[in-house]
Each structure stands twice: as C-alpha cells, then as structure tokens.
Amino acid sequence: MDLAAVGTAIAGADARLVLAAMGGNLLSLAAHAGRWRALVPRGGGRPRFRDAFSAMNAGFAVSIVVPARAGDVVRAWILARRTGTSTATGVAVTGLDYLVGAATLVPLVAVLAFAVPVPAWVRHALLAFAAVSAAGIGLAVWLRPRSGAPTAPAPGAARLVARLRAGLAASGDPSALGAAAAWGVAGWAAELLIAHLSLAALGLPADLVRSAIVVLAATGGGVVAFSPGGAGPFELAVVLALAGTGIARAPALAAALVYHVVHLAPVAVLGGLALVRELRAEPAERSP
C-alpha cells in the first residue's frame, strides 16, 4: 500500500464535497434517531425527537473511544434518564432498531442487484442481511410482552428479563414498525448520498452501484467491528469492496478514510456536547 499516495489523495479532496457529505450525515443521524424513537414502547415515556437525537449522538460519541459498542448502552441509559424507563428496556429497543435498519436495507439493495450487475458478494451479503434481520425480528415478535400478561414487578433476574422484553413491544405494533421502516429507508438514502459525495470528493467514480457497495461494505464491517469507532474493519471492508470494482488500493483506502471521517466528525462534536450536557442535567425521572 502506497501511503504517500493515500495522503496525497486525501489532501487533494474537494473540501466542499467533504463538508456536504458531513451535512448528509446529519440527515442520516436524524433519520436514525427517528427510527429508534419510533420503536420506544408506547406504554413508556416517548422521548421527544431532540432527546432521541441527542441521546443517540452521545452514545455514538462514546463508541468512538470505547470498544464493544459501549455507546449503545450509554444511549439506552440516557433514554432511561429522559423518559423514566429502564436502561434494560432501552438496550432492547436499540437491538430492535438495528434489526429494523438491516431489514430496510435489504429491499433497497435487492432492487439495485436485480436492476444492474453487481459483484457476487453483494448478493451473498444481501441474503445474510435478510436472514439475520428476519430471524431477529421473528425472535423479537416471539419474545415481546403480550397484552394481558401480569404487570406486577418481578424479583431479581425475572425483572431484568421483563424489562428487556418490554423494549421489544414495538415488534408487535404495525404502526411503529411502519414508521421505523420509513425512517430506515430515509436513513439509507442519506447514506447513499454520503458515499456518493465522499467518492466524488476524491475524483473517484461515484455512480449508484459503487455508492451502494460502499454503504453495504461499511455496514457489514460495522457489524463485526468491536474496535473504537469501528476502526479497522470499516476501512478494510470498504477498500476490498472498492478494489473489486476496479479502483486501486491507495485511492480506495483514501475513500474509506474520508467516508469514515465524515461519519465520525459530526458525531464527535454533537455527541460530545450532548454527553456533557446530559451529565450535568438532572434525570427527568428514574424508574424503580
């Protein structure tokens, strides 16, 4: 790998397009916050959109420096502080949110795969995303709390299980799933825009197929990444994907780094400020 060539490519990136890509990331974050908020159980305190947006960015900011998706627990904790629900319920909502996100990606990529030629691995990844999301949502539907079930607080581990199951309630609510799916589609559209602008900023081919391949590769890399900020697997996945379309490794790595930075920079600023504000604020209500 010619690292000097990578640095030269990044130095020559169009700053206006990089900033536009960061703006696209704000749209993606807003859509993700809407998707997550739509899945919060209706029986609990539904957070305001700005609270969901703030909590999510704070969690993502933590994940930039702390490994193993610790930020997901942080955003669930902030949700609990803002709504009076439990952190365990927020963790389950976050898990359901990721499943709905994967499920909404599948039909978008499927349309592309059938409309234009794509690498074989895209079809394989599509099948994997479809299988995981279908199995996960099916499990959530099976585990969700049933209406008429006892609501008295359970002791010990049973209480934790009940709170986790409460976070899956939206899996049985068609209107909640529909709203979350709509936000999901909007979010993936924003991700395509970010990929397009990131590639264009470096003067690389930025057609719909390559943009979609970057999004799919980065998403897959993020699934298996437990490093802070997803560093490493994210870049590797994007480089391999772009190399498969005929782009040399040096510009492919430059594209991966730019694409990653336009995701991390806004989150670091917005999420850092939100986290500081949250740590100074009093919780709205604590659940017993």
Secondary structure, 3 states (H helix, E strand, C coil): CCHHHHHHHHHCCCHHHHHHHHHHHHHHHHHHHHHHHHCCCCCCCCCCHHHHHHHHHHHHHHHHHCCCCHHHHHHHHHHHHHHCCCHHHHHHHHHHHHHHHHHHHHHHHHHHHHHCCCCHHHHHHHHHHHHHHHHHHHHHHHHCCCCCCCCCCCCHHHHHHHHHHHCCHHHHCHHHHHHHHHHHHHHHHHHHHHHHHHHHHCCCCCCHHHHHHHHHHHHHHHHHCCCHHHCCHHHHHHHHHHHCCCCCHHHHHHHHHHHHHHHHHHHHHHHHHHHHHHHHCCCCCCCC
